[in-house]
Amino acid sequence: MARQDPRIVQVDGRNRRPWALASKDRLIEAATKEIAEVGFEHAKLSDIAKRADMTAGSVYTWFENKEDLFSAALEDALTRRISKNASAVDGTEIGDHAFYFQIAALVPRNHEDTGPTDAQTLLIESYYAAWRNPKARKQLLKNIKNHIDLYTTVVKNGQESGHISKDVDPEALALVLVAIPTGLSLINLAGGPRVKDSAWLNLTNYLFGRLK
């Protein structure tokens, strides 16, 4: 039996050269910037490839189409955002507020950010694209649902810890919790004011104090 070249790795069920993985990351980074600047509707694979200093044809080495690339960029942005948020609260005296910080980790921005984040812009674009474009919806809905599911899990954890009454529908509350930062992101991206970080603790205490 022929031995596989040790320089080959399996990625998404296909053989890849390890050095080629960097090209996938470059495309995702380029797609994130391009979509943030011009929007999903106007973003072109040729412009994304150019931004990544690659040929347009090389995009199809990793992604089936623009929707597939956008889905990967959205997943990457959300994963990085959750990680950054967790780091931002690392070392903070959490105490009885552990449940609140679980929610904070899912919000597309934290107090250390000085401007709009990739997660903010791509989330807003993903909702718009899924609404207007059936093809995009097919690719993006999984990421959108996964994000909502994370909120649902946190709500259920809150019910188990006693922060939220078990009479509250966890899926319904999860949708509300997703809608709040999404709506605020839209306002912020449009140039509107951002809620002060110092106001959030009182707001969350007020909201969840009435859900016990």
C-alpha positions as CSV (number, residue, x, y, z in Angstrom):
1,M,0.0,0.0,0.0
2,A,1.4,3.4,-1.0
3,R,2.2,5.6,1.9
4,Q,0.7,9.1,2.0
5,D,3.2,12.0,1.6
6,P,3.8,13.3,5.1
7,R,3.7,16.8,3.6
8,I,0.0,16.3,2.9
9,V,-2.8,16.9,5.5
10,Q,-6.5,16.2,5.3
11,V,-8.7,19.4,5.4
12,D,-12.5,19.1,4.8
13,G,-12.0,15.6,3.4
14,R,-9.4,16.8,0.8
15,N,-5.6,16.5,0.6
16,R,-3.8,19.8,1.2
17,R,-0.3,21.0,1.5
18,P,0.2,22.5,5.0
19,W,1.6,25.7,3.6
20,A,-1.6,26.1,1.6
21,L,-3.6,26.6,4.7
22,A,-2.3,30.1,4.9
23,S,-4.0,30.9,1.7
24,K,-7.4,29.9,3.2
25,D,-6.8,32.2,6.1
26,R,-5.8,35.1,3.8
27,L,-9.1,34.6,1.8
28,I,-11.2,34.7,4.9
29,E,-9.4,37.8,6.2
30,A,-9.8,39.5,2.8
31,A,-13.5,38.5,2.6
32,T,-14.1,39.9,6.0
33,K,-12.6,43.3,5.1
34,E,-14.3,43.4,1.6
35,I,-17.7,42.5,3.0
36,A,-17.3,45.0,5.8
37,E,-16.5,47.8,3.4
38,V,-18.9,47.2,0.5
39,G,-21.5,44.7,1.9
40,F,-22.2,41.1,0.8
41,E,-24.4,42.1,-2.2
42,H,-21.6,44.2,-3.8
43,A,-18.6,42.0,-2.7
44,K,-17.0,40.2,-5.7
45,L,-14.8,37.1,-5.5
46,S,-12.3,38.8,-7.9
47,D,-11.9,41.8,-5.5
48,I,-11.6,39.5,-2.5
49,A,-8.9,37.4,-4.3
50,K,-7.1,40.6,-5.3
51,R,-7.2,41.9,-1.7
52,A,-5.7,38.5,-0.6
53,D,-3.0,38.8,-3.4
54,M,-4.3,35.7,-5.0
55,T,-6.0,34.8,-8.3
56,A,-9.8,34.6,-8.6
57,G,-9.6,30.9,-9.5
58,S,-7.7,30.1,-6.3
59,V,-10.8,30.9,-4.3
60,Y,-12.5,27.8,-5.6
61,T,-9.7,25.7,-4.1
62,W,-11.2,26.3,-0.7
63,F,-14.7,27.6,-1.3
64,E,-17.6,26.7,-3.6
65,N,-18.9,30.2,-4.0
66,K,-19.2,33.6,-2.4
67,E,-21.8,32.4,0.0
68,D,-19.6,29.6,1.2
69,L,-16.7,32.0,1.8
70,F,-19.0,34.4,3.6
71,S,-20.2,31.6,5.9
72,A,-16.6,30.7,6.7
73,A,-15.7,34.4,7.4
74,L,-18.7,34.8,9.7
75,E,-17.9,31.7,11.7
76,D,-14.3,32.8,12.0
77,A,-15.3,36.3,13.2
78,L,-17.7,34.9,15.8
79,T,-15.2,32.4,17.1
80,R,-12.5,35.1,17.4
81,R,-15.0,37.5,19.1
82,I,-16.1,35.0,21.7
83,S,-12.4,34.2,22.5
84,K,-11.5,38.0,22.7
85,N,-14.5,38.6,25.0
86,A,-13.5,35.8,27.2
87,S,-10.0,37.3,27.5
88,A,-11.4,40.7,28.2
89,V,-13.1,39.5,31.3
90,D,-10.4,37.1,32.3
91,G,-9.1,37.9,35.8
92,T,-12.2,40.0,36.6
93,E,-13.8,39.4,39.9
94,I,-16.9,37.6,38.6
95,G,-18.5,36.2,41.8
96,D,-22.2,36.0,41.5
97,H,-22.1,37.5,38.0
98,A,-20.8,34.5,36.2
99,F,-24.0,34.1,34.3
100,Y,-23.9,37.7,33.0
101,F,-20.4,37.2,31.7
102,Q,-21.4,34.1,29.8
103,I,-23.8,36.3,27.9
104,A,-21.2,39.0,27.5
105,A,-18.9,36.5,25.8
106,L,-21.4,36.2,23.0
107,V,-21.9,39.9,22.3
108,P,-20.1,41.1,19.2
109,R,-18.1,43.7,21.0
110,N,-16.5,44.4,24.4
111,H,-15.3,47.3,26.4
112,E,-11.8,47.0,25.0
113,D,-12.9,47.7,21.4
114,T,-12.5,51.3,20.2
115,G,-14.7,50.8,17.1
116,P,-17.0,48.4,15.2
117,T,-15.8,44.8,15.1
118,D,-15.7,42.2,12.4
119,A,-18.3,40.2,14.3
120,Q,-20.6,43.2,14.3
121,T,-20.4,44.0,10.6
122,L,-20.6,40.4,9.4
123,L,-23.5,39.6,11.7
124,I,-25.5,42.5,10.4
125,E,-24.5,41.6,6.8
126,S,-25.5,38.0,7.4
127,Y,-29.0,38.8,8.5
128,Y,-29.5,41.1,5.6
129,A,-28.1,38.6,3.1
130,A,-30.1,35.7,4.5
131,W,-33.2,37.9,4.3
132,R,-32.7,39.1,0.7
133,N,-30.8,36.2,-0.9
134,P,-32.2,32.6,-0.7
135,K,-28.8,31.2,-1.9
136,A,-27.0,33.1,0.9
137,R,-29.6,32.0,3.4
138,K,-28.9,28.4,2.7
139,Q,-25.2,28.9,3.6
140,L,-25.6,31.4,6.4
141,L,-28.5,30.1,8.3
142,K,-26.4,27.4,10.0
143,N,-24.1,30.0,11.5
144,I,-27.0,32.2,12.5
145,K,-28.7,29.3,14.2
146,N,-25.5,28.2,15.9
147,H,-25.1,31.7,17.4
148,I,-28.7,31.7,18.7
149,D,-28.2,28.2,20.1
150,L,-25.2,29.5,22.2
151,Y,-27.5,32.1,23.7
152,T,-30.1,29.4,24.4
153,T,-27.5,27.3,26.2
154,V,-26.5,30.2,28.4
155,V,-30.1,30.9,29.2
156,K,-30.6,27.3,30.3
157,N,-27.5,27.6,32.4
158,G,-29.0,30.6,34.0
159,Q,-32.2,28.7,34.8
160,E,-30.2,25.9,36.4
161,S,-28.2,28.4,38.5
162,G,-31.4,30.2,39.6
163,H,-30.8,33.5,37.8
164,I,-33.8,32.9,35.5
165,S,-37.1,31.4,36.3
166,K,-37.7,28.0,34.7
167,D,-41.1,29.4,33.7
168,V,-39.4,31.5,31.1
169,D,-39.1,30.0,27.6
170,P,-35.3,29.7,27.0
171,E,-35.6,29.9,23.2
172,A,-37.7,33.0,23.3
173,L,-35.4,34.7,25.8
174,A,-32.4,33.7,23.7
175,L,-33.9,35.4,20.7
176,V,-34.4,38.6,22.7
177,L,-30.8,38.5,24.0
178,V,-29.6,38.1,20.4
179,A,-31.8,40.9,19.2
180,I,-30.5,43.4,21.8
181,P,-26.8,43.5,20.7
182,T,-27.8,43.0,17.1
183,G,-30.0,46.0,17.1
184,L,-27.5,48.1,19.1
185,S,-24.8,47.1,16.6
186,L,-26.9,48.3,13.7
187,I,-27.5,51.6,15.5
188,N,-23.8,51.9,16.3
189,L,-22.7,51.0,12.7
190,A,-25.1,53.6,11.4
191,G,-23.3,56.3,13.4
192,G,-25.6,56.3,16.4
193,P,-24.5,56.3,20.1
194,R,-23.1,53.3,21.9
195,V,-24.4,52.3,25.3
196,K,-21.8,53.1,28.0
197,D,-20.2,50.0,29.5
198,S,-20.9,51.3,33.0
199,A,-24.6,51.2,32.3
200,W,-24.7,47.5,31.3
201,L,-24.5,45.9,34.7
202,N,-27.5,47.9,36.0
203,L,-29.4,47.1,32.8
204,T,-28.7,43.4,33.1
205,N,-29.5,43.3,36.8
206,Y,-32.8,45.1,36.1
207,L,-33.7,42.7,33.3
208,F,-32.8,39.4,34.9
209,G,-34.0,40.5,38.3
210,R,-37.5,40.4,36.8
211,L,-37.0,37.0,35.2
212,K,-36.3,35.2,38.5
